[in-house]
Structure formats: C-alpha cells, structure tokens
Amino acid sequence: MEAELIIGDVTAERVDVVVNAANSSLLGGGGVDGAIHRKGGPAILMECRALRAGHYGRGLQVGQAVATTAGRLPARWVVHTVGPVWSATEDRSALLRDCYRNSLAVAAELGAASVAFPLISSGVYRWPKEDAARLALTELRTPPAGITLVRLVVFDEDTLQAARRAARALDGPA
C-alpha cells in the first residue's frame, strides 16, 4: 500500500482516525497538538484529563500512543502520540518510527479503516523533514490489516517536496 502525501490541515481530514503529535502531558500545546485541541473542543481535553488521572498519570511516553474521542473534528477518534525531539548526537529514529507503528496499532484496535497523520516531530521538535518523512513512510507503507487508507498530511509545499524525495529514495531506482 502507498501512503498518500498531501498538503492540508490534518484537523480537517474526514477519516476514522486523526493522529495528534501530542506533548507528553496530553493536555494540549502548540502546533498540531494545539490545533487538534482547539478544533476538537473540550471533549478531547476531558478524555485526556481522565487518561492523566488514570493509567497515564505521568503522561504519555515518547513513541507510545493512546486514543480519545475526536470531539468536533470530522474524524471518529484522535490517536495521540509523543514524538521525540531531534538530536544531532543521539539516534532517536526508532522512537519516531514507534510513533507511527503504535498509532497504527491503536487505530487498528479501534476498527479504523482510514488514518491521517501529521509529519511527527518535524515542527518545534526540529526533526529534519526529509528524514522524518522517510521514517514515517517506512512505517506507513505496511499498516495493520483492516486499515485501507493512510494519509500523511503536511503543512506546506517545501515539506511535501521533502516527503516526495523521501518516498522516491525508499522506492529506489526505477
């Protein structure tokens, strides 16, 4: 399966699951996280607070994923995952791949057929866009059974071009 690459607003995607590039608190933040909480409304925050009061009292660990309602978003669920901050001195690639793999697993457990992702860690967490896209596409190309649509939604043309370069590099020479 090929993951779709598009420019858009992940909060506007009409899919079963929208993935949130959350912070570990699960209580909202900036970027995609803030947009999902704002547009999804208070129902998402209420479920995130309940998660924090229970099993996720110390927050969500990097690479892990958990689901809540999508509130007012046009999706059914939000799967929250915490991406790693990019480091020039430590390879955190496995953690970034875990974000995608674990989010897909949670989506499959929910019975989702369609999932839209932002390019996790490529904003304020400073992961180089082309490498972030390569790691994302590596995981998104083989979703669990039942997931028939995976979409990587990027913010601008430069990021789309970086993702296309990463896809071509994964495909190898023709």
BELJO-V394340 format. One record per pair of residues at least 24 apart in sequence whose C-alpha atoms are under 7 Angstrom apart, sorted by the first residue. I is the first residue (numbers start at 1). J is the second residue. D is the distance in Angstrom with one decimal. If there is no record, write none. Layout:
# BELJO-V394340
i | j | d
I | J | D
I | J | D
This chain:
# BELJO-V394340
i | j | d
1 | 141 | 5.5
1 | 142 | 6.6
2 | 141 | 5.6
3 | 137 | 7.0
3 | 140 | 6.1
3 | 141 | 5.9
3 | 150 | 5.1
3 | 151 | 5.5
3 | 152 | 6.8
4 | 150 | 6.3
4 | 151 | 4.5
4 | 152 | 6.0
5 | 151 | 6.0
5 | 152 | 5.0
5 | 153 | 6.2
6 | 152 | 6.4
6 | 153 | 5.1
6 | 154 | 6.1
6 | 160 | 6.9
7 | 153 | 5.6
7 | 154 | 4.8
7 | 155 | 5.6
7 | 156 | 5.9
7 | 157 | 6.9
7 | 160 | 6.6
8 | 153 | 5.7
8 | 154 | 6.0
8 | 155 | 5.8
9 | 153 | 6.8
9 | 155 | 6.8
10 | 116 | 6.7
10 | 117 | 6.9
10 | 118 | 6.4
10 | 153 | 5.8
11 | 36 | 6.0
11 | 73 | 6.4
12 | 73 | 6.9
12 | 74 | 6.5
13 | 74 | 6.5
13 | 75 | 6.9
13 | 116 | 6.9
14 | 74 | 5.1
14 | 75 | 5.4
15 | 75 | 5.1
15 | 114 | 5.2
15 | 115 | 5.9
15 | 116 | 6.7
16 | 75 | 5.0
16 | 76 | 4.9
16 | 77 | 6.3
16 | 112 | 5.4
16 | 113 | 6.5
16 | 114 | 5.2
16 | 115 | 6.1
17 | 75 | 5.7
17 | 76 | 6.0
17 | 77 | 4.9
17 | 78 | 5.5
17 | 79 | 6.6
17 | 107 | 6.6
17 | 112 | 6.6
17 | 114 | 6.4
17 | 115 | 4.7
17 | 116 | 6.4
18 | 75 | 6.4
18 | 77 | 6.5
18 | 78 | 5.0
18 | 79 | 6.3
18 | 115 | 5.8
18 | 116 | 4.9
18 | 117 | 6.2
19 | 78 | 5.6
19 | 79 | 4.7
19 | 80 | 5.8
19 | 116 | 6.2
19 | 117 | 5.0
19 | 118 | 6.9
20 | 78 | 6.5
20 | 79 | 6.0
20 | 80 | 4.6
20 | 81 | 6.1
21 | 80 | 6.3
21 | 81 | 5.6
21 | 82 | 5.9
21 | 83 | 6.5
21 | 120 | 5.6
22 | 80 | 5.6
22 | 81 | 5.5
22 | 82 | 5.1
23 | 82 | 5.5
24 | 59 | 5.0
24 | 60 | 4.7
24 | 61 | 6.2
24 | 82 | 5.9
25 | 59 | 4.9
25 | 60 | 6.7
26 | 59 | 6.7
26 | 60 | 7.0
39 | 72 | 6.6
39 | 73 | 6.4
40 | 70 | 5.9
40 | 71 | 4.7
40 | 72 | 4.4
40 | 73 | 4.9
41 | 71 | 5.9
41 | 72 | 6.1
43 | 71 | 5.3
44 | 68 | 6.4
44 | 69 | 5.9
44 | 70 | 6.3
44 | 71 | 5.8
62 | 95 | 6.7
63 | 95 | 5.1
63 | 96 | 6.2
63 | 98 | 4.9
63 | 99 | 4.3
64 | 98 | 6.9
64 | 99 | 6.0
64 | 102 | 6.1
65 | 99 | 6.8
65 | 102 | 5.7
65 | 103 | 5.3
65 | 106 | 6.9
66 | 106 | 6.8
79 | 103 | 6.3
83 | 120 | 6.0
83 | 121 | 5.3
84 | 121 | 6.3
85 | 121 | 6.4
85 | 125 | 4.5
85 | 126 | 6.7
85 | 127 | 6.9
86 | 125 | 6.0
86 | 126 | 5.7
86 | 127 | 4.8
97 | 135 | 5.9
97 | 136 | 6.4
97 | 139 | 6.5
100 | 136 | 6.5
100 | 139 | 6.2
100 | 140 | 7.0
101 | 139 | 6.1
104 | 143 | 6.5
104 | 144 | 6.9
105 | 144 | 6.8
108 | 144 | 6.4
108 | 146 | 6.7
108 | 147 | 6.6
112 | 147 | 6.3
113 | 146 | 5.7
113 | 147 | 4.1
113 | 148 | 5.4
113 | 149 | 6.4
114 | 147 | 5.8
114 | 148 | 6.1
114 | 149 | 4.6
114 | 150 | 5.9
115 | 149 | 6.3
115 | 150 | 5.0
115 | 151 | 6.3
116 | 150 | 5.9
116 | 151 | 4.7
116 | 152 | 5.9
116 | 153 | 6.6
117 | 151 | 6.1
117 | 152 | 4.9
117 | 153 | 5.9
118 | 152 | 5.9
118 | 153 | 5.1
118 | 154 | 6.0
119 | 152 | 6.8
119 | 154 | 6.3
129 | 159 | 6.4
129 | 162 | 6.2
130 | 162 | 4.7
130 | 163 | 5.7
130 | 166 | 5.7
133 | 163 | 5.1
133 | 166 | 6.1
134 | 166 | 4.9
134 | 167 | 6.7
137 | 167 | 7.0
